[in-house]
């Protein structure tokens, strides 16, 4: 086993520094041992190109009857005016799925880490079980509200949290702490060479990974046909709210995905994996990336609020979530988060193993 890991990291390093002859195959996967029989699987993404952002036609569909996104907002403008050719210059390994509750639990137990939501004055956004609809007396009422005492351990699902669910209610700070722990753990064990680190993906790496190797500008990784999404993604669909005989009032997907809230990671198996073998890239939970949010669109290289100081105060999240309508769960969808301590029961992350990013 030790020899296998040493060989893996050596080949990884060679591929990442550009010695093309040793480059792993696309979709090649490896498992990282987090201890206590908990594994984390990563999949290789080769260098490549993709079309970042969305077209005016796609934006129009997203806010139409089938897409269901709320018209009149500026959310779609965050994707840029037109798709643009974007390059990912270096190969990397990305988590096959979002980090799960079980994987984050290993980190918290071993490091004794306390998340931002668990701190004395901490709180996290969770679903209000008393919520009865979007509008009350003509006023828009959101179903999520800040809840002290809730955290990744108990996201207020209304049912037990499970190790196979993606971890939620974790902040940008918490995600980076997980990546730092894993980097230090693997380096100490001699399984990670200098110049490499576990981190959040850059925004370009994430969208490249989401599109699964396609160079076309498509709404979803499988294409533009929403009907083909059945059995592939976890979004607002024809499912009952927890403990009730009501479906989501904004349900637009014409099927049941089987889950009132989030589904387990990789629930849909091979059908739910894209061309790179990555699962749950659309829907499921919003996934944070390492960049600062630029409302004009994503960038090929990591984007900072202040380049000189390399600051990120408003992180980017990608991919939509289990509560979203199809128009808000496309490959190009992106939002800016309130801050680095903010957390929500719709937000999670996946890791990337690649070159060290200056910060």
KEKE-3310 file (N, C-alpha, C; in steps of 0.2 Angstrom, whole numbers, plus 5000, padded with zeros to 4 digits):
npx = (5004:5009:5020:5011:5005:5016:5020:5009:5009:5021:5019:5008:5014:5024:5015:5009:5019:5021:5027:5024:5023:5021:5008:4993:4978:4963:4949:4955:4956:4960:4961:4961:4967:4959:4959:4953:4945:4939:4938:4943:4939:4948:4948:4957:4959:4964:4975:4966:4953:4938:4922:4918:4905:4889:4877:4866:4854:4854:4853:4840:4832:4834:4827:4815:4799:4802:4815:4813:4820:4820:4814:4820:4830:4848:4855:4859:4868:4880:4886:4893:4893:4894:4898:4916:4931:4941:4956:4962:4977:4985:4985:4975:4969:4952:4940:4929:4916:4907:4914:4910:4899:4904:4918:4921:4919:4929:4940:4936:4936:4950:4957:4951:4944:4934:4920:4915:4901:4899:4905:4904:4897:4891:4882:4871:4863:4848:4834:4818:4807:4794:4790:4778:4776:4781:4775:4767:4754:4756:4770:4787:4793:4807:4812:4824:4833:4844:4851:4856:4866:4864:4873:4885:4884:4871:4860:4847:4838:4826:4827:4838:4855:4867:4882:4884:4879:4882:4893:4887:4883:4895:4909:4918:4931:4931:4931:4943:4951:4949:4956:4969:4972:4971:4982:4993:4993:4994:5007:5015:5015:5022:5016:5014:5021:5032:5026:5013:4996:4981:4966:4953:4945:4950:4940:4939:4944:4934:4923:4927:4929:4915:4909:4914:4924:4918:4918:4908:4896:4885:4870:4869:4880:4877:4870:4858:4845:4833:4825:4833:4840:4834:4837:4850:4853:4850:4838:4826:4811:4798:4794:4790:4789:4798:4790:4777:4763:4766:4773:4788:4785:4791:4794:4801:4807:4801:4800:4802:4816:4818:4821:4818:4826:4843:4852:4862:4880:4885:4874:4867:4875:4884:4877:4875:4887:4899:4908:4921:4920:4915:4904:4888:4889:4880:4867:4862:4872:4877:4894:4908:4922:4939:4941:4939:4923:4918:4907:4906:4909:4917:4935:4950:4962:4965:4956:4957:4951:4959:4974:4987:4987:4981:4968:4952:4936:4923:4918:4915:4902:4896:4886:4872:4859:4850:4837:4835:4828:4829:4835:4843:4853:4863:4878:4885:4881:4883:4887:4890:4896:4891:4901:4917:4915:4902:4889:4878:4864:4863:4875:4891:4906:4920:4936:4952:4966:4981:4993:5001:4992:4995:4992)
npy = (4994:5006:5008:5009:5021:5030:5028:5033:5047:5051:5049:5058:5070:5071:5072:5084:5094:5094:5084:5076:5063:5054:5057:5054:5045:5052:5052:5043:5036:5038:5033:5041:5038:5042:5038:5027:5018:5027:5034:5045:5049:5054:5061:5061:5076:5081:5094:5106:5114:5124:5131:5145:5151:5158:5158:5171:5165:5154:5160:5165:5154:5149:5158:5156:5147:5133:5133:5140:5150:5165:5178:5195:5197:5200:5189:5180:5188:5187:5177:5181:5190:5182:5165:5161:5156:5146:5141:5127:5125:5116:5099:5091:5084:5080:5079:5065:5067:5079:5083:5073:5070:5060:5060:5074:5073:5064:5073:5083:5076:5071:5083:5091:5102:5117:5123:5138:5140:5133:5140:5151:5162:5159:5154:5147:5146:5138:5127:5132:5124:5128:5135:5139:5143:5153:5166:5177:5186:5194:5197:5192:5178:5170:5152:5149:5153:5161:5151:5148:5136:5126:5116:5108:5096:5094:5099:5103:5096:5089:5075:5062:5066:5059:5050:5048:5059:5075:5086:5100:5117:5123:5134:5145:5147:5135:5125:5128:5125:5111:5107:5111:5103:5090:5092:5094:5082:5072:5076:5074:5060:5057:5056:5066:5078:5092:5107:5103:5103:5100:5108:5120:5120:5131:5143:5142:5128:5122:5124:5119:5105:5103:5103:5092:5089:5093:5104:5112:5125:5122:5119:5110:5096:5085:5090:5100:5097:5096:5085:5074:5075:5067:5056:5059:5071:5081:5091:5104:5096:5085:5081:5077:5089:5088:5078:5082:5083:5090:5097:5104:5121:5128:5118:5112:5102:5089:5076:5064:5065:5058:5063:5074:5084:5085:5073:5057:5057:5054:5047:5043:5035:5028:5035:5047:5053:5063:5067:5067:5058:5064:5066:5073:5087:5096:5103:5096:5101:5118:5122:5128:5138:5143:5156:5174:5183:5189:5200:5201:5190:5173:5169:5164:5162:5161:5173:5187:5198:5208:5209:5211:5209:5197:5193:5186:5189:5188:5174:5162:5152:5137:5128:5126:5119:5107:5113:5121:5127:5121:5130:5137:5128:5125:5122:5134:5143:5154:5161:5175:5173:5179:5181:5175:5168:5164:5151:5138:5127:5123:5123:5116:5108:5102:5094:5099:5092:5099:5111:5122:5136:5153:5162)
npz = (5000:5004:4995:4983:4985:4985:4972:4966:4970:4964:4951:4949:4952:4942:4931:4934:4933:4920:4912:4900:4895:4906:4910:4918:4913:4907:4918:4926:4942:4960:4977:4992:5008:5023:5035:5048:5040:5031:5015:5002:4986:4971:4954:4939:4929:4914:4906:4897:4886:4887:4885:4894:4904:4898:4884:4877:4873:4881:4894:4892:4891:4904:4912:4908:4906:4907:4912:4924:4932:4942:4933:4929:4938:4941:4941:4930:4923:4929:4923:4912:4896:4884:4880:4882:4876:4887:4896:4904:4911:4917:4922:4935:4950:4955:4967:4966:4971:4981:4996:5009:5023:5032:5028:5032:5045:5049:5048:5057:5069:5070:5070:5079:5075:5076:5068:5060:5062:5073:5083:5098:5095:5083:5069:5056:5040:5038:5033:5037:5046:5049:5038:5026:5013:4998:4998:5009:5014:5003:5004:5001:5008:5013:5014:5021:5036:5048:5060:5076:5085:5075:5063:5053:5059:5062:5051:5052:5044:5047:5048:5051:5050:5038:5035:5022:5015:5007:5015:5023:5028:5031:5031:5020:5026:5034:5024:5018:5029:5030:5018:5021:5032:5026:5016:5025:5032:5022:5017:5028:5029:5019:5006:4998:4987:4987:4981:4977:4982:4992:4989:4987:4971:4957:4950:4936:4934:4941:4933:4921:4925:4928:4915:4909:4899:4888:4874:4869:4872:4883:4892:4903:4908:4901:4890:4882:4885:4896:4900:4899:4911:4921:4934:4935:4942:4957:4961:4963:4963:4960:4974:4991:5004:5019:5031:5027:5015:5004:4989:4983:4981:4970:4961:4946:4938:4929:4936:4950:4961:4971:4984:4997:5001:5001:4991:4994:4991:4974:4971:4960:4952:4938:4928:4933:4932:4924:4908:4913:4924:4935:4949:4953:4949:4944:4953:4968:4980:4982:4977:4983:4976:4975:4972:4972:4971:4955:4948:4934:4928:4927:4928:4919:4926:4944:4953:4963:4976:4980:4971:4975:4989:4989:4992:4997:5000:4997:4992:4978:4973:4965:4953:4958:4968:4978:4981:4970:4955:4938:4929:4937:4940:4931:4921:4920:4930:4943:4959:4971:4988:5004:5014:5021:5032:5031:5031:5025:5023:5010:5004:5000:4996:4985:4984:4976:4970:4966:4958:4969:4975:4975:4990)
capx = (5000:5014:5023:5006:5004:5022:5020:5004:5010:5026:5016:5004:5019:5026:5010:5007:5024:5021:5031:5018:5024:5018:5002:4988:4973:4957:4944:4958:4954:4964:4958:4965:4965:4958:4960:4947:4942:4936:4942:4941:4941:4949:4948:4961:4957:4970:4974:4961:4949:4931:4918:4916:4899:4883:4874:4860:4849:4854:4850:4833:4829:4835:4822:4808:4794:4805:4821:4810:4823:4816:4816:4821:4836:4854:4860:4862:4873:4886:4890:4897:4889:4894:4903:4922:4936:4945:4961:4965:4984:4988:4981:4974:4964:4947:4935:4923:4910:4908:4916:4904:4898:4909:4924:4922:4919:4936:4944:4935:4939:4957:4960:4948:4942:4927:4918:4912:4894:4899:4908:4900:4892:4890:4875:4871:4857:4845:4827:4813:4802:4788:4789:4772:4776:4785:4772:4763:4751:4759:4777:4791:4796:4812:4812:4830:4835:4850:4849:4861:4865:4864:4879:4886:4882:4863:4858:4840:4835:4820:4828:4845:4860:4870:4889:4884:4877:4888:4893:4884:4884:4902:4911:4924:4936:4931:4933:4951:4955:4949:4961:4975:4973:4973:4988:4998:4992:4997:5014:5018:5015:5026:5012:5013:5027:5032:5023:5006:4992:4974:4963:4947:4947:4949:4933:4940:4945:4928:4918:4930:4927:4908:4907:4916:4928:4915:4920:4902:4892:4879:4867:4871:4885:4875:4867:4853:4838:4831:4822:4839:4843:4831:4841:4856:4854:4846:4836:4819:4808:4791:4796:4787:4793:4799:4784:4771:4761:4766:4779:4791:4781:4794:4797:4800:4809:4795:4801:4804:4823:4818:4824:4815:4832:4849:4853:4868:4884:4886:4868:4865:4880:4888:4872:4875:4894:4900:4913:4927:4918:4913:4897:4884:4892:4874:4862:4865:4874:4882:4901:4913:4928:4944:4941:4934:4918:4918:4900:4906:4910:4923:4942:4954:4967:4962:4954:4957:4948:4965:4979:4993:4986:4978:4962:4946:4931:4917:4919:4911:4899:4894:4882:4866:4858:4844:4831:4835:4825:4834:4838:4849:4858:4867:4886:4888:4878:4888:4884:4894:4893:4891:4908:4921:4912:4895:4887:4871:4863:4863:4882:4896:4913:4924:4943:4956:4974:4985:4998:5000:4989:4997:4987)
capy = (5000:5012:5008:5011:5028:5033:5028:5037:5054:5052:5050:5064:5076:5072:5075:5091:5098:5095:5079:5073:5056:5051:5060:5049:5045:5055:5048:5038:5038:5036:5034:5044:5035:5047:5034:5024:5016:5032:5035:5050:5047:5059:5059:5065:5080:5083:5100:5107:5120:5124:5137:5147:5156:5155:5162:5175:5160:5149:5164:5166:5148:5148:5162:5154:5142:5126:5134:5142:5155:5171:5184:5202:5198:5200:5183:5177:5192:5185:5172:5184:5191:5177:5160:5162:5150:5146:5136:5125:5124:5111:5094:5091:5078:5083:5074:5063:5069:5083:5081:5070:5071:5056:5063:5080:5070:5062:5079:5086:5072:5071:5090:5095:5108:5119:5127:5145:5139:5130:5144:5154:5167:5156:5152:5145:5146:5132:5127:5134:5119:5131:5138:5137:5145:5159:5173:5177:5193:5198:5198:5187:5175:5164:5147:5148:5158:5160:5147:5147:5129:5121:5116:5102:5090:5094:5105:5105:5092:5085:5068:5061:5067:5053:5050:5048:5065:5080:5090:5107:5122:5124:5141:5145:5146:5128:5121:5129:5121:5104:5106:5112:5097:5085:5093:5092:5075:5068:5077:5071:5053:5056:5054:5072:5081:5099:5110:5101:5104:5100:5115:5121:5121:5138:5144:5139:5121:5119:5124:5114:5099:5102:5102:5085:5088:5096:5111:5116:5129:5118:5121:5105:5093:5080:5093:5106:5094:5095:5078:5069:5075:5062:5050:5062:5077:5082:5098:5105:5091:5083:5077:5080:5092:5083:5078:5085:5081:5096:5097:5111:5126:5130:5112:5113:5096:5085:5070:5064:5063:5053:5066:5080:5088:5083:5066:5055:5059:5049:5043:5041:5031:5030:5039:5054:5055:5067:5064:5066:5054:5068:5066:5078:5093:5101:5102:5093:5107:5123:5120:5134:5138:5147:5163:5180:5184:5195:5199:5202:5183:5170:5170:5159:5161:5163:5180:5190:5205:5213:5205:5212:5206:5190:5192:5184:5191:5186:5168:5160:5145:5135:5122:5125:5115:5103:5117:5125:5125:5119:5136:5139:5122:5124:5122:5141:5147:5156:5167:5177:5172:5185:5181:5169:5164:5162:5144:5137:5120:5121:5124:5112:5109:5096:5096:5098:5091:5102:5115:5127:5142:5158:5166)
capz = (5000:5004:4988:4978:4986:4983:4965:4964:4970:4960:4944:4949:4952:4935:4926:4935:4931:4913:4909:4896:4894:4912:4912:4919:4908:4910:4922:4931:4949:4965:4983:4998:5015:5028:5042:5051:5034:5027:5009:4997:4979:4966:4947:4935:4924:4910:4904:4891:4885:4887:4884:4901:4904:4894:4879:4878:4872:4887:4899:4891:4893:4911:4915:4905:4909:4909:4917:4930:4936:4942:4928:4932:4943:4937:4942:4924:4920:4932:4919:4907:4891:4879:4881:4880:4877:4893:4896:4911:4908:4921:4925:4942:4952:4958:4971:4962:4973:4986:5003:5013:5031:5035:5027:5036:5052:5051:5049:5064:5075:5071:5071:5084:5072:5077:5062:5061:5064:5080:5088:5103:5092:5077:5066:5049:5037:5038:5031:5042:5046:5049:5032:5022:5006:4997:4999:5015:5014:4998:5006:5000:5014:5011:5018:5025:5040:5052:5066:5081:5087:5070:5060:5049:5063:5062:5047:5052:5039:5049:5048:5053:5045:5037:5033:5014:5012:5006:5021:5022:5034:5032:5028:5016:5031:5036:5019:5017:5035:5029:5013:5024:5036:5022:5014:5030:5034:5017:5016:5034:5028:5013:5001:4994:4986:4987:4975:4977:4988:4992:4990:4983:4964:4955:4946:4929:4935:4943:4927:4916:4927:4927:4908:4908:4893:4882:4872:4867:4877:4884:4899:4907:4906:4896:4884:4884:4886:4903:4901:4900:4918:4926:4936:4935:4947:4963:4961:4966:4959:4962:4980:4996:5009:5025:5036:5024:5009:4999:4985:4983:4977:4963:4957:4939:4935:4928:4939:4957:4961:4977:4990:4998:5002:4997:4990:4995:4985:4969:4972:4953:4949:4932:4924:4936:4931:4917:4904:4917:4929:4941:4950:4957:4947:4944:4958:4975:4984:4979:4978:4984:4973:4979:4969:4974:4966:4950:4945:4927:4925:4930:4926:4918:4932:4951:4954:4970:4977:4979:4969:4978:4995:4987:4997:4995:5005:4994:4988:4973:4973:4958:4952:4960:4974:4978:4981:4964:4948:4933:4927:4942:4942:4925:4922:4920:4936:4949:4964:4976:4995:5009:5017:5022:5038:5030:5029:5023:5022:5003:5002:5002:4992:4983:4984:4971:4971:4960:4960:4975:4972:4979:4993)
cpx = (5004:5017:5018:5005:5010:5022:5015:5006:5016:5023:5012:5009:5022:5021:5008:5013:5025:5025:5025:5018:5021:5011:4997:4982:4967:4952:4948:4957:4959:4960:4963:4962:4965:4958:4953:4942:4938:4940:4939:4944:4942:4950:4953:4958:4963:4969:4969:4958:4942:4928:4915:4910:4893:4881:4868:4854:4848:4851:4842:4829:4829:4829:4815:4804:4798:4811:4819:4814:4819:4818:4816:4826:4842:4858:4863:4868:4880:4890:4894:4892:4888:4899:4910:4927:4941:4950:4962:4972:4987:4983:4980:4969:4959:4943:4930:4917:4912:4910:4910:4904:4904:4916:4926:4923:4926:4941:4943:4937:4946:4960:4957:4945:4935:4925:4915:4905:4894:4902:4903:4894:4890:4883:4876:4864:4854:4837:4823:4808:4795:4786:4783:4771:4780:4782:4767:4760:4755:4767:4781:4794:4800:4811:4818:4831:4841:4848:4855:4860:4865:4871:4880:4884:4874:4861:4851:4836:4828:4821:4836:4850:4864:4877:4889:4882:4883:4887:4891:4885:4891:4904:4917:4931:4936:4933:4941:4954:4955:4955:4968:4977:4975:4980:4994:4998:4996:5005:5018:5019:5019:5023:5011:5019:5026:5029:5016:5003:4985:4971:4956:4949:4946:4942:4934:4941:4938:4923:4921:4928:4919:4906:4910:4920:4924:4917:4914:4900:4886:4876:4869:4876:4883:4872:4862:4846:4837:4829:4827:4842:4840:4836:4849:4858:4849:4844:4829:4814:4801:4792:4792:4791:4793:4793:4778:4769:4760:4773:4782:4787:4784:4797:4795:4802:4803:4796:4802:4812:4823:4820:4821:4820:4837:4849:4860:4873:4885:4880:4866:4870:4883:4883:4873:4882:4895:4906:4920:4926:4917:4906:4894:4887:4886:4869:4866:4866:4878:4889:4905:4919:4933:4944:4937:4929:4918:4912:4900:4907:4917:4930:4946:4959:4963:4961:4954:4954:4954:4971:4985:4993:4983:4972:4956:4941:4924:4918:4914:4908:4896:4890:4875:4865:4851:4837:4830:4831:4830:4838:4844:4853:4862:4875:4888:4885:4883:4885:4890:4891:4895:4898:4911:4919:4905:4894:4880:4870:4862:4870:4887:4902:4915:4931:4946:4963:4977:4990:4996:4998:4992:4992:4990)
cpy = (5006:5013:5011:5018:5032:5034:5033:5045:5056:5054:5057:5070:5077:5075:5082:5096:5098:5090:5075:5066:5052:5053:5054:5050:5049:5050:5043:5041:5035:5037:5036:5041:5041:5044:5032:5021:5021:5034:5041:5049:5053:5056:5064:5069:5082:5090:5101:5113:5119:5131:5140:5152:5153:5161:5166:5170:5156:5153:5165:5160:5147:5152:5161:5149:5136:5127:5136:5147:5161:5176:5190:5203:5198:5194:5180:5181:5190:5180:5175:5185:5186:5172:5162:5157:5151:5140:5134:5122:5118:5106:5094:5085:5081:5077:5072:5065:5075:5080:5078:5071:5067:5058:5069:5078:5068:5068:5082:5083:5072:5078:5094:5101:5110:5124:5133:5144:5137:5134:5148:5158:5165:5155:5150:5145:5139:5133:5128:5129:5122:5135:5135:5140:5151:5165:5172:5185:5197:5199:5191:5184:5169:5159:5146:5154:5156:5156:5145:5140:5124:5121:5110:5096:5089:5100:5106:5101:5090:5078:5067:5062:5061:5054:5051:5055:5070:5084:5097:5111:5122:5130:5140:5144:5138:5124:5122:5125:5114:5103:5106:5106:5091:5086:5091:5085:5070:5069:5074:5063:5052:5054:5061:5076:5089:5102:5108:5102:5102:5106:5115:5122:5129:5137:5140:5131:5118:5118:5119:5107:5097:5100:5095:5084:5091:5103:5115:5120:5126:5120:5116:5100:5087:5083:5099:5103:5092:5088:5073:5070:5070:5057:5053:5067:5077:5089:5098:5101:5089:5078:5081:5083:5087:5084:5080:5081:5086:5095:5104:5115:5128:5124:5113:5106:5091:5077:5070:5062:5058:5056:5072:5086:5086:5075:5064:5057:5053:5044:5040:5037:5033:5035:5046:5057:5058:5063:5063:5060:5057:5067:5072:5086:5098:5099:5099:5099:5112:5121:5127:5133:5143:5154:5168:5181:5190:5195:5200:5195:5180:5171:5164:5157:5163:5171:5182:5196:5210:5208:5205:5208:5199:5189:5190:5185:5189:5180:5166:5153:5144:5129:5121:5120:5111:5107:5121:5123:5124:5125:5139:5133:5120:5124:5129:5145:5148:5162:5169:5176:5178:5186:5175:5165:5162:5155:5143:5129:5118:5121:5119:5113:5102:5099:5095:5097:5094:5106:5120:5133:5148:5162:5167)
cpz = (5000:4998:4983:4979:4984:4976:4962:4964:4966:4953:4944:4949:4945:4930:4928:4933:4924:4909:4906:4896:4900:4914:4912:4914:4911:4913:4926:4938:4954:4972:4989:5004:5020:5035:5044:5045:5030:5021:5005:4991:4975:4959:4943:4929:4920:4908:4898:4891:4886:4886:4891:4900:4900:4889:4881:4878:4878:4893:4898:4893:4901:4915:4912:4909:4911:4914:4924:4935:4936:4938:4932:4937:4938:4938:4936:4921:4923:4928:4913:4901:4886:4882:4879:4881:4883:4893:4903:4909:4911:4923:4932:4944:4956:4961:4966:4964:4978:4992:5007:5020:5034:5034:5031:5043:5054:5052:5056:5070:5076:5073:5077:5082:5074:5071:5064:5064:5071:5085:5092:5100:5085:5075:5059:5047:5036:5036:5037:5042:5047:5043:5028:5015:5005:4999:5005:5015:5009:4999:5004:5006:5012:5016:5023:5030:5045:5058:5070:5083:5082:5067:5056:5052:5062:5058:5047:5046:5041:5049:5049:5048:5044:5034:5025:5011:5011:5012:5019:5029:5036:5028:5023:5020:5033:5030:5018:5023:5033:5024:5016:5028:5032:5018:5019:5032:5028:5016:5022:5033:5022:5007:4996:4993:4986:4980:4973:4983:4987:4993:4987:4976:4962:4951:4939:4930:4937:4936:4921:4918:4927:4920:4906:4902:4887:4880:4869:4873:4878:4891:4904:4904:4901:4890:4886:4885:4893:4905:4902:4907:4923:4927:4936:4940:4952:4963:4964:4961:4962:4968:4986:5001:5015:5030:5033:5017:5004:4996:4986:4978:4970:4959:4950:4935:4935:4931:4946:4957:4968:4984:4991:4999:4998:4996:4992:4989:4981:4969:4965:4949:4943:4928:4927:4936:4924:4914:4908:4923:4936:4942:4954:4955:4946:4949:4964:4980:4980:4981:4978:4979:4977:4977:4973:4969:4962:4947:4938:4924:4928:4926:4924:4923:4938:4951:4961:4970:4977:4977:4973:4985:4995:4992:4994:5001:5003:4990:4983:4974:4966:4958:4954:4966:4974:4979:4975:4959:4943:4930:4931:4944:4935:4926:4923:4926:4941:4953:4968:4983:4999:5012:5018:5028:5037:5028:5028:5022:5015:5000:5004:4997:4990:4983:4977:4973:4965:4963:4965:4972:4977:4983:5000)
residu = (UNK:UNK:UNK:UNK:UNK:UNK:UNK:UNK:UNK:UNK:UNK:UNK:UNK:UNK:UNK:UNK:UNK:UNK:UNK:UNK:UNK:UNK:UNK:UNK:UNK:UNK:UNK:UNK:UNK:UNK:UNK:UNK:UNK:UNK:UNK:UNK:UNK:UNK:UNK:UNK:UNK:UNK:UNK:UNK:UNK:UNK:UNK:UNK:UNK:UNK:UNK:UNK:UNK:UNK:UNK:UNK:UNK:UNK:UNK:UNK:UNK:UNK:UNK:UNK:UNK:UNK:UNK:UNK:UNK:UNK:UNK:UNK:UNK:UNK:UNK:UNK:UNK:UNK:UNK:UNK:UNK:UNK:UNK:UNK:UNK:UNK:UNK:UNK:UNK:UNK:UNK:UNK:UNK:UNK:UNK:UNK:UNK:UNK:UNK:UNK:UNK:UNK:UNK:UNK:UNK:UNK:UNK:UNK:UNK:UNK:UNK:UNK:UNK:UNK:UNK:UNK:UNK:UNK:UNK:UNK:UNK:UNK:UNK:UNK:UNK:UNK:UNK:UNK:UNK:UNK:UNK:UNK:UNK:UNK:UNK:UNK:UNK:UNK:UNK:UNK:UNK:UNK:UNK:UNK:UNK:UNK:UNK:UNK:UNK:UNK:UNK:UNK:UNK:UNK:UNK:UNK:UNK:UNK:UNK:UNK:UNK:UNK:UNK:UNK:UNK:UNK:UNK:UNK:UNK:UNK:UNK:UNK:UNK:UNK:UNK:UNK:UNK:UNK:UNK:UNK:UNK:UNK:UNK:UNK:UNK:UNK:UNK:UNK:UNK:UNK:UNK:UNK:UNK:UNK:UNK:UNK:UNK:UNK:UNK:UNK:UNK:UNK:UNK:UNK:UNK:UNK:UNK:UNK:UNK:UNK:UNK:UNK:UNK:UNK:UNK:UNK:UNK:UNK:UNK:UNK:UNK:UNK:UNK:UNK:UNK:UNK:UNK:UNK:UNK:UNK:UNK:UNK:UNK:UNK:UNK:UNK:UNK:UNK:UNK:UNK:UNK:UNK:UNK:UNK:UNK:UNK:UNK:UNK:UNK:UNK:UNK:UNK:UNK:UNK:UNK:UNK:UNK:UNK:UNK:UNK:UNK:UNK:UNK:UNK:UNK:UNK:UNK:UNK:UNK:UNK:UNK:UNK:UNK:UNK:UNK:UNK:UNK:UNK:UNK:UNK:UNK:UNK:UNK:UNK:UNK:UNK:UNK:UNK:UNK:UNK:UNK:UNK:UNK:UNK:UNK:UNK:UNK:UNK:UNK:UNK:UNK:UNK:UNK:UNK:UNK:UNK:UNK:UNK:UNK:UNK:UNK:UNK:UNK:UNK:UNK:UNK:UNK:UNK:UNK:UNK:UNK:UNK:UNK:UNK:UNK:UNK:UNK:UNK:UNK:UNK:UNK:UNK:UNK:UNK:UNK:UNK:UNK:UNK:UNK:UNK:UNK:UNK:UNK:UNK:UNK:UNK:UNK:UNK:UNK:UNK:UNK:UNK:UNK:UNK:UNK:UNK:UNK:UNK:UNK)
# end
